[in-house]
Amino acid sequence: MTQAAIEVRGLSKHYRLGTGPQGRGDLRDTVAAAAARLRNRVRGRTPAATGDAGGGDEAQSSERDLWALRDVGFDVQRGEVLGLIGHNGAGKSTLLKILSRITDPTAGEAFIHGRMGSLLEVGTGFHPELTGRENVFLNGAVLGMSRREVADKFDEIVAFSEIGRFIDTPVKRYSSGMYVRLAFAVASNLEPEILVVDEVLAVGDAAFQKKCVAKMRSFADEGRTILFVSHNMGSIQSLCDRAVVLQRGRLIGGGTPAEAVRMYLAENAVEAADLADRTDREGHQRARVTSLRAWSGDNADAPGYLLYGEPATIRVGLSGVTRGLSCILAVYDGYNRPVCRFASKAAAATDTTTDEPAFLCEVPELPLTPGGYHLNATLHDRDGLADAIQQAAELTIEQGLMAGRALATPQLECPIAPRHAWAVPNGPA
Ligand SMILES: Nc1ncnc2c1ncn2[C@@H]1O[C@H](COP(=O)(O)OP(=O)(O)OP(=O)(O)O)[C@@H](O)[C@H]1O
């Protein structure tokens, strides 16, 4: 007997742009498709819609054709927490929608061995015209539960969701936060054996995010299976046993969460900024900055992308007279506001790993919150300003963990979120 909870084989999904999603039409089509899906659910398989994955290697074979997924295959073992990562438009949501029978694949199959609860983007999973209460029972029925079984869980679901009296309001009137809270409560409390979660942790307040992570952890500890999609590399590393990476519809690999994150970062790595030929610079130029390169952890081969809370290294390549030189790197946010400065002491700059003259600036726990930043680089020697380059390098900061903790949503609005601790005099009241 197979140990896999989810088997994905050669899955492809084709969209024809401008005509809307294939296989989706009016309410009648939706109902017919739902009935077909229910039949397939009983058989535990996702059939390919008529059509062919087609040949050719490009994800986009013409301007109007788009392959959201191309020949994707992997297994999720029973009791495993698998992370699915990829940049915007990589095909993650499409894959989850196929697994949840919301849409059909163009080619390939997915086998689900067990009762699955899914928590997808806002707008899927619930019927907008129905109340929260009605949707809870509808979801239970789709999971194959009796009305009695759902009724037994109902109070727990409402309590977890913190929806209160809004449970009798149509969900189309819910805020996205309310919607996600109820959706997570339903998906995780109706006792599915397999849980599929799409990026829910980005929504909701810090306390609810924490509750979701705790719920997912206990779910995993009970030996149940989770497929977890996130842009948050911190959550992927702290929650998952393994992760796979999607790139423009194709699965490019996987491994431990750390290996997968490295692959994800390398995918968008930007070349080290080559500054040797920049002419818009100041200073006497007897020493010059020739390159700037920043990376996260030991991912020196994936420069340009850094993770919040993780160690970061910035390498400043040099030429000329480097004795007695000091370096300042000034960090600016997307609004060109100064955020922080890293200033070296005067030193003979040498990168001991290559013997080329360079400064290495090491930041043990990067406090910059996710977003785009740039660096201005300045060199000084005994004669004063040697070199200065504005916007010497761009940095993209992605979500990570600071001492094991993810950022709460309000912290994302601040460019800096340093590690800190609170001391309460005489203990809490
Ligand atoms: N209904 C649709 N009709 C046409 N194209 C679609 C449809 N849904 C998705 N796509 C396209 O398919 C590709 C994959 O989209 P998908 O939403 O699966 O990516 P994703 O990895 O989930 O991205 P994100 O992280 O931004 O949510 C994208 O290019 C997207 O524009």
The ligand as an ORCA input file, in Angstrom:
! r2SCAN-3c Opt
* xyz 0 1
  N      -8.139     31.948    -14.381
  C      -7.033     32.246    -15.044
  N      -7.056     32.659    -16.327
  C      -5.925     32.959    -16.990
  N      -4.679     32.899    -16.448
  C      -4.588     32.514    -15.164
  C      -5.753     32.178    -14.386
  N      -5.329     31.816    -13.132
  C      -3.988     31.939    -13.138
  N      -3.540     32.347    -14.347
  C      -2.141     32.571    -14.722
  O      -1.409     31.385    -14.444
  C      -0.122     31.682    -13.915
  C       0.041     31.012    -12.568
  O      -0.832     31.664    -11.642
  P      -0.960     31.227    -10.116
  O      -1.987     32.120     -9.495
  O      -1.186     29.764    -10.037
  O       0.488     31.565     -9.573
  P       0.986     31.695     -8.062
  O       2.287     31.008     -8.004
  O      -0.078     31.216     -7.141
  O       1.178     33.264     -7.919
  P       0.970     34.213     -6.631
  O       2.084     33.883     -5.705
  O       1.096     35.584     -7.217
  O      -0.386     33.919     -6.076
  C      -0.037     33.193    -13.859
  O       0.644     33.657    -14.999
  C      -1.473     33.642    -13.875
  O      -1.599     34.923    -14.470
*
